């Protein structure tokens, strides 16, 4: 029952008070509940600044301070440093006031009180609330809140909540400090673990250090030996090409053979040391397997024939040609196996067979077998073959020589290529060494398939050879070209086959004859064919493994159309048949003026190839130029990369042989300049072949990364250089020319490269024609001036005029004229007026051809 003394107004006032208290308590409870969320957020932060920012946000929600500033204790100096101030436009005011309060020791008072204290500003217009941010044991900072002097009193519950927030903030700052210490400690611990790990790794390396040091030393020594060996072997080869007495020739051949043997040993030791040191990286490049096998043939067949052995190389038709892998390592294994087979075989044959073991859509497992008819290997000694530094027995080593590393290296290389290696042998009956390699297939359609000329397709060709393996190889090649074929194992059988074909009104149009056959050799057979009126129109091709000087002339006189030396590469036989397929003979016509030989098939192509040699060592330069000359090529030489770039700005060379280490500008930098599209080089894509004495891991990769296309390691052997040139010249022929093999016409592009001119003028036909018109008017004036200078014996004027013509013709794409002018310029520079006079007719002829070519396009 209500007290009758309480009035209605008092009751209403009390109810309003209770309601206000309820709302206040409710707000306070909401703030308290939000502290849990605040605690969770700041506990996940590990830096003091984000913690203080989060605290400022919470304080803003419970007390409407005009400004809120939080100071943190600096670790190094223990000073209080402002970390957060909101709003920013009051920061300077707050900082000035705080400085005053610190000087008056008001901060010290707040620290001692360890709760919120109120102080007035300097001008007494405002009040500040100072509250320490601290745990029970550590001071972490200070909160400064700006409160208007006319503002209401801050409720006690709000102050209590402020204290709770700041205490949690202090705990979070303490945790952050502890986390930072832990993080630093972990870093120190991790560093110690790393140091310990390195120490363990060093201890592990120590176990292999001696072997690795040996391998590195051997590899580096091999590199150092290669450079002088290049001069020794090269100069000895050149010496043997001169007139020598019998005794002098014997001495020189001894030097060359010893040099070759030494290089074999160096190469074996280098390869073995690189494999042991784990420094063998396989290439992953596109290549033609059949071309790669031809390259092996060039390297190994001569030694087989010198011993009177038949050499055969065949690839089964099922084996894909276009593959991707490391052709260099494949050649290395094959050369080693064929070399061994030749070494241990006195009579009979050495044969390479390439077959397909397995394949899928992307890869092929190819088997390479090398079979000989040599001494064979006893079964109880075969397990030693692939061990390092071992032979079947010591007497074998003494008799045949060798390091005993070849098969070990071959085994390791085969395994690196995903394959295996093995041997089958019977003592006294020969051996078959085989290995497999997993090679990637090139995508279908990447290259156009070679199509046989119509002159070859369908031709009926007779194969005459007493060796069944060679007949099989030729048969498979002719079959792949769409030819019809027949076989005979002797001269008597061949004559019978030819007569029956004529009687059946389907004569053999071409007959391929082996020279060395029992009872009736190829020469005798050829004479009988040409003497028979019914058979004389048969086109004859002679194949011999014992070629001698004068053979080609003698066979031509008999009536042979072609004369090839075994082993005949598939590409050479293809070119030969394409060249002779259209020939016809009868009694009213003379024999063809020239016989087709493997040399004539390549001579025209070689004469058109322009080679630039960049080499600073004068001995190596002489060796290279002379070797190229003996191979049928001509070359210009420069002494450094800068001169090479300058020469390429004037003449469109077909290939560059680039030494890597040269003064002024080395080979790497020069190649980069050649490839740079903004440079003045005429052909930025010219093939650049690196020449280096560095045979260590990474040397080839460094060359390729610099923009070079291929790599030759010094000393440079003639057969290796020849193979390299044929490889890259063949690539240029395949991509740039569609001319008949053996044609002696000068390519139109060598006379006038209109496409290159238009490319430099960004396709502006009108501008091109205008420039050509000016060129055709100006060059005759310079030619006239050049003639006058020659008549006056004025060498400097000759050089100047030739230089002008050279530059003009280079700019408009007159490559042949540019080259001739360059030769005259060099002759003028050296005062060689006889050469200038001899070249003038060629210069005028080149200009006439260029003029005609230009007029056809204008």
Residue pairs with C-beta under 8 A, 6 or more apart in sequence:
2 11
24 155
24 157
25 157
28 157
28 158
28 161
31 61
31 62
31 161
32 161
32 164
34 58
34 61
35 58
35 161
35 164
35 165
35 168
38 54
38 55
38 58
38 165
38 168
39 168
39 172
41 54
42 51
42 54
42 55
42 168
42 169
42 172
43 172
43 175
45 51
45 54
45 172
45 176
46 176
46 179
46 180
46 183
47 176
48 72
48 83
48 173
48 176
48 177
49 83
49 84
51 169
51 172
51 173
51 176
52 70
52 72
52 83
52 84
52 141
52 169
52 173
53 84
55 70
55 84
55 143
55 165
55 166
55 169
56 68
56 70
56 84
56 86
58 165
59 65
59 68
59 143
59 145
59 162
59 165
60 68
60 86
62 158
62 161
62 162
62 165
63 145
63 154
63 158
63 162
65 129
65 145
65 146
65 147
66 90
66 126
66 146
66 147
66 148
67 85
67 86
67 87
67 90
67 93
67 94
67 145
67 146
68 84
68 85
68 86
68 143
68 144
68 145
68 146
69 82
69 84
69 85
69 86
69 91
69 94
69 98
69 143
69 144
69 145
69 146
70 82
70 83
70 84
70 85
70 133
70 141
70 142
70 143
70 144
70 169
71 80
71 81
71 82
71 83
71 98
71 141
71 142
71 143
71 144
72 80
72 81
72 83
72 133
72 140
72 141
72 173
73 79
73 80
73 81
73 139
73 140
73 141
74 80
74 81
75 177
80 102
80 107
80 141
80 142
82 91
82 94
82 95
82 98
83 141
85 91
85 94
85 95
90 146
94 144
94 146
97 121
97 122
97 128
98 107
98 144
100 122
101 107
101 119
101 128
101 130
106 117
106 119
106 130
107 130
107 142
109 117
109 130
110 117
110 130
110 131
110 132
110 142
111 132
111 134
111 139
111 142
113 132
114 132
114 134
115 131
115 132
115 159
115 163
116 129
116 130
116 131
116 154
116 159
116 162
116 163
117 129
117 130
117 131
118 127
118 128
118 129
118 130
118 147
119 127
119 128
119 130
120 126
120 127
120 128
120 149
121 127
121 128
124 149
125 149
126 146
126 147
126 148
126 149
127 146
127 147
127 148
127 149
127 151
128 144
128 145
128 146
128 147
129 143
129 144
129 145
129 147
129 154
129 162
130 142
130 143
130 144
131 142
131 143
131 145
131 162
131 163
131 166
132 139
132 141
132 142
132 143
132 166
133 139
133 140
133 141
133 142
133 143
133 166
133 169
133 170
133 173
134 140
134 167
134 170
135 167
135 170
135 171
135 174
138 170
138 174
140 169
140 170
140 173
140 174
141 169
141 170
141 173
143 162
143 166
147 154
205 212
211 276
212 276
212 277
214 273
215 273
215 274
215 276
215 277
216 273
216 277
218 269
218 270
218 273
219 270
219 273
219 274
219 277
219 279
219 695
219 696
220 696
222 266
222 267
222 269
222 270
222 273
222 695
223 693
223 694
223 695
223 696
225 266
226 266
226 693
226 695
226 713
226 714
226 715
227 693
227 714
229 259
229 262
229 263
229 266
229 714
229 715
230 620
230 623
230 693
230 714
230 715
230 716
231 619
231 620
231 623
231 715
232 255
232 259
232 715
233 256
233 259
233 260
233 263
233 715
233 717
234 619
234 620
234 623
234 624
234 626
234 627
234 715
234 716
235 619
235 623
236 252
236 255
236 256
236 259
237 256
237 627
237 718
238 622
238 623
238 626
238 627
239 252
240 249
240 252
240 253
240 256
241 630
244 252
261 401
263 715
264 402
264 403
265 403
268 403
268 405
268 406
268 409
269 403
269 405
270 695
271 280
271 332
271 405
271 409
272 388
272 405
272 408
272 409
274 280
274 696
274 697
275 409
275 412
275 413
277 697
279 696
279 697
280 412
280 413
280 416
280 697
281 697
281 701
282 325
282 326
282 329
282 416
282 417
283 325
283 326
283 327
283 328
283 329
283 700
284 324
284 325
284 326
284 440
285 324
285 325
285 326
285 327
286 322
286 323
286 324
286 442
286 446
287 322
287 323
287 324
287 325
287 327
288 321
288 322
288 323
289 315
289 319
289 320
289 321
289 322
289 323
289 327
289 354
289 366
289 439
290 315
290 321
290 570
291 571
291 727
291 730
292 327
292 330
292 331
293 313
293 315
293 334
293 352
293 354
294 313
294 569
294 570
294 571
295 331
295 723
295 727
296 313
296 331
296 334
296 335
296 338
296 352
297 311
297 313
297 567
297 569
298 569
298 719
298 722
298 723
299 331
299 335
299 719
299 720
299 723
300 311
300 334
300 335
300 338
300 339
300 342
301 311
301 566
301 567
303 339
303 342
304 310
304 311
304 338
304 342
304 350
305 311
305 545
305 546
305 566
307 342
307 345
307 346
308 347
309 342
309 345
309 347
309 348
309 349
309 350
310 348
310 349
310 350
310 467
310 469
310 470
310 545
310 566
311 349
311 350
311 351
311 545
311 566
311 567
312 349
312 350
312 351
312 352
312 467
312 469
312 470
312 473
312 567
313 351
313 352
313 473
313 567
314 351
314 352
314 353
314 354
314 469
314 472
314 473
314 476
315 321
315 354
316 353
316 354
316 355
316 356
316 476
317 476
317 479
317 480
318 355
318 356
319 354
319 355
319 356
319 364
319 366
320 356
320 359
320 364
320 441
322 441
322 442
322 446
322 447
323 364
323 366
323 439
323 440
323 441
323 442
324 439
324 440
324 441
324 442
325 417
325 437
325 439
325 440
326 417
329 413
329 416
329 417
330 368
330 417
330 437
332 409
332 410
332 413
333 368
333 410
333 413
333 414
333 435
334 352
334 368
334 370
336 406
336 407
336 409
336 410
337 368
337 370
337 410
337 433
337 435
338 350
338 352
338 370
339 406
340 406
340 407
340 433
341 350
341 370
341 371
341 372
341 374
341 431
341 433
342 350
342 372
343 400
343 402
344 372
344 374
344 375
344 400
344 431
345 372
345 373
345 374
345 375
345 430
346 374
346 375
347 373
348 372
348 373
348 374
348 430
349 372
349 373
349 467
349 469
350 370
350 371
350 372
350 373
351 370
351 371
351 372
351 469
352 368
352 369
352 370
353 368
353 369
353 371
354 366
354 367
354 368
354 369
355 366
355 367
355 369
356 364
356 365
356 366
356 367
357 365
357 366
357 367
357 436
358 364
358 365
359 365
359 441
361 441
362 440
362 441
363 438
363 439
363 440
363 441
364 438
364 439
364 441
365 418
365 419
365 436
365 437
365 438
365 439
366 436
366 437
366 439
367 434
367 435
367 436
368 434
368 435
368 436
368 437
369 432
369 433
369 434
370 432
370 433
370 434
371 430
371 431
371 432
372 430
372 431
372 432
373 429
373 430
374 430
374 431
375 427
375 428
375 430
376 425
376 426
376 427
376 428
376 429
376 430
376 431
377 385
377 392
377 423
377 425
377 427
377 431
378 392
378 427
379 425
379 427
381 392
381 393
382 423
382 425
384 390
384 391
384 392
385 392
385 407
385 423
386 407
386 408
386 410
386 411
386 421
387 408
388 404
388 405
388 408
389 403
389 404
389 405
389 408
390 404
390 408
391 397
391 402
391 404
397 404
407 421
410 421
410 435
411 421
414 420
414 421
414 435
414 436
414 437
415 421
417 437
417 438
417 439
418 437
418 438
419 435
419 436
419 437
419 438
420 435
420 436
421 433
421 434
421 435
421 436
422 433
422 434
422 435
423 431
423 432
423 433
423 434
424 431
424 432
424 434
425 431
425 432
450 574
452 481
452 482
452 483
452 574
452 578
453 578
453 581
453 740
455 578
455 581
455 582
456 481
456 482
456 483
456 574
456 577
456 578
456 581
457 481
457 482
457 483
458 482
458 483
458 484
459 483
459 484
459 509
459 510
459 577
459 581
460 483
460 484
460 485
460 486
460 501
460 506
460 507
460 508
460 509
460 510
461 478
461 483
461 484
461 485
461 486
461 508
461 509
461 510
461 511
461 512
461 577
462 485
462 486
462 487
462 488
462 494
462 497
462 498
462 501
462 508
462 510
462 511
462 512
462 538
463 471
463 474
463 475
463 478
463 485
463 486
463 487
463 488
463 512
464 487
464 488
464 489
464 490
464 491
464 493
464 494
464 511
464 512
464 513
464 514
464 517
464 522
464 525
465 471
465 474
465 489
465 512
465 513
465 514
465 517
465 543
466 489
466 490
466 514
466 517
466 518
467 514
468 489
470 514
471 487
471 489
474 485
474 512
474 573
475 485
475 487
477 570
477 573
477 574
478 485
479 485
481 574
481 577
486 497
486 501
486 508
488 494
488 496
488 497
490 517
490 518
490 519
490 520
491 517
491 519
491 520
491 521
491 522
491 524
491 525
491 528
492 519
492 520
494 511
494 513
494 525
495 525
495 528
495 529
495 532
495 535
497 508
498 507
498 508
498 511
498 529
498 535
498 538
499 534
499 535
501 507
501 508
502 534
502 535
507 535
507 537
507 538
508 538
509 538
509 539
509 581
510 538
510 539
510 540
510 541
510 577
510 580
510 581
511 529
511 538
511 539
511 540
511 541
512 541
512 543
513 522
513 525
513 526
513 540
513 541
513 542
513 543
514 522
514 543
514 544
515 521
515 522
515 523
515 542
515 543
515 544
515 545
515 546
516 522
516 544
516 545
516 546
517 525
522 542
522 543
522 544
523 542
523 554
523 555
523 558
526 540
526 542
526 555
526 558
526 559
526 560
527 558
529 535
529 536
529 538
529 540
529 559
530 536
530 540
530 558
530 559
536 559
536 585
536 587
537 584
537 585
537 586
539 561
539 580
539 581
539 583
539 585
540 558
540 559
540 560
540 561
540 562
541 560
541 561
541 562
541 563
541 564
541 576
541 577
541 580
542 555
542 560
542 562
542 563
542 564
543 564
543 565
543 566
543 568
544 551
544 563
544 564
544 565
544 566
545 565
545 566
545 567
547 565
551 563
552 563
552 595
552 597
553 595
555 563
555 595
556 563
556 591
556 594
556 595
559 585
559 591
560 595
561 580
561 583
561 592
561 595
561 596
562 576
562 579
562 580
562 595
562 596
562 597
563 595
563 596
563 597
564 572
564 573
564 576
564 597
564 598
565 598
568 576
568 598
572 598
572 601
574 741
575 601
575 741
575 742
576 596
576 598
576 601
578 740
578 741
578 742
579 596
579 601
579 741
579 742
580 596
583 592
585 591
594 600
596 742
599 632
600 742
601 741
601 742
602 632
603 632
604 742
604 743
604 744
605 729
605 733
606 631
606 632
606 633
607 632
608 654
608 746
608 747
608 750
609 633
609 654
609 655
609 725
609 729
610 634
610 636
610 651
610 652
610 653
610 654
610 655
610 819
611 628
611 633
611 634
611 635
611 636
611 653
611 654
611 655
611 656
611 657
611 725
612 635
612 636
612 637
612 638
612 644
612 647
612 648
612 651
612 653
612 655
612 656
612 657
613 621
613 624
613 625
613 628
613 635
613 636
613 637
613 638
613 656
613 657
614 637
614 638
614 639
614 640
614 641
614 643
614 644
614 656
614 657
614 658
614 659
614 662
614 667
614 670
615 621
615 624
615 637
615 639
615 657
615 659
615 662
615 691
616 639
616 640
616 659
616 661
616 662
616 663
617 659
620 659
620 714
621 637
621 639
623 716
624 635
624 637
624 657
624 691
624 716
624 721
625 635
625 637
627 716
627 718
627 721
628 634
628 635
628 721
630 718
631 718
631 721
631 722
631 725
633 725
635 657
636 647
636 651
636 653
638 644
638 646
638 647
639 662
639 663
640 662
640 663
640 664
640 665
640 666
640 670
641 658
641 662
641 664
641 665
641 666
641 667
641 669
641 670
641 671
641 673
642 664
642 665
642 670
643 664
644 656
644 658
644 665
644 670
644 674
645 665
645 670
645 673
645 674
645 679
645 681
647 653
648 656
648 674
648 681
648 682
648 683
648 686
649 679
649 680
649 681
649 682
649 810
650 682
650 806
650 807
650 810
650 818
650 822
651 682
651 810
651 815
651 818
651 819
651 822
652 682
652 683
652 686
652 753
652 815
652 818
653 683
653 686
654 686
654 687
654 729
654 732
655 686
655 687
655 688
655 689
655 725
655 728
655 729
656 674
656 686
656 687
656 688
656 689
657 689
657 691
657 712
658 667
658 670
658 671
658 688
658 689
658 690
658 691
658 708
659 667
659 691
659 692
660 666
660 667
660 668
660 690
660 691
660 692
660 694
660 703
661 667
661 692
662 670
665 673
667 690
667 691
667 692
667 703
667 706
667 708
668 702
668 703
668 706
671 688
671 706
671 707
671 708
672 706
672 707
673 679
673 681
674 681
674 684
674 686
674 688
674 707
675 684
675 707
676 684
677 684
682 756
682 810
687 709
687 710
687 728
687 731
687 732
688 707
688 708
688 709
689 708
689 709
689 710
689 711
689 712
689 724
689 728
690 700
690 703
690 708
690 710
690 711
690 712
691 712
691 714
691 716
692 699
692 703
692 711
692 712
692 713
692 714
693 713
693 714
694 713
695 713
699 711
699 713
700 711
703 711
704 711
709 728
710 724
710 727
710 728
712 720
712 721
712 724
736 749
737 747
739 745
739 747
746 816
748 853
749 755
749 815
750 815
750 816
751 814
751 815
751 816
751 817
751 846
751 849
751 850
751 853
752 812
752 813
752 814
752 815
752 850
752 853
752 854
752 857
753 813
753 814
753 815
754 768
754 813
754 854
754 857
755 813
756 813
757 768
757 771
757 812
757 813
758 764
758 765
758 768
761 767
761 768
761 771
769 858
771 811
771 812
772 812
772 854
772 858
773 858
775 808
775 809
775 812
775 854
776 851
776 854
778 808
779 805
779 808
779 809
779 847
780 847
782 801
782 804
782 805
782 808
783 805
783 843
783 844
783 847
785 797
785 801
786 798
786 801
786 802
786 805
786 824
786 840
786 843
787 840
789 797
789 798
789 801
790 798
790 833
790 836
790 837
790 840
793 833
795 828
795 829
795 831
795 833
796 828
798 824
798 825
798 827
798 828
798 833
798 836
799 825
799 828
799 829
802 821
802 822
802 824
802 825
802 828
802 836
803 821
803 825
805 817
805 821
805 843
806 818
806 821
806 822
806 825
808 814
809 815
809 817
809 818
809 821
809 850
810 818
812 854
814 846
814 850
816 846
816 849
816 850
817 843
817 846
817 847
817 850
820 839
820 842
820 843
820 846
821 843
823 835
823 839
824 835
824 836
824 839
824 840
824 843
827 833
827 835
827 836
827 839
828 836
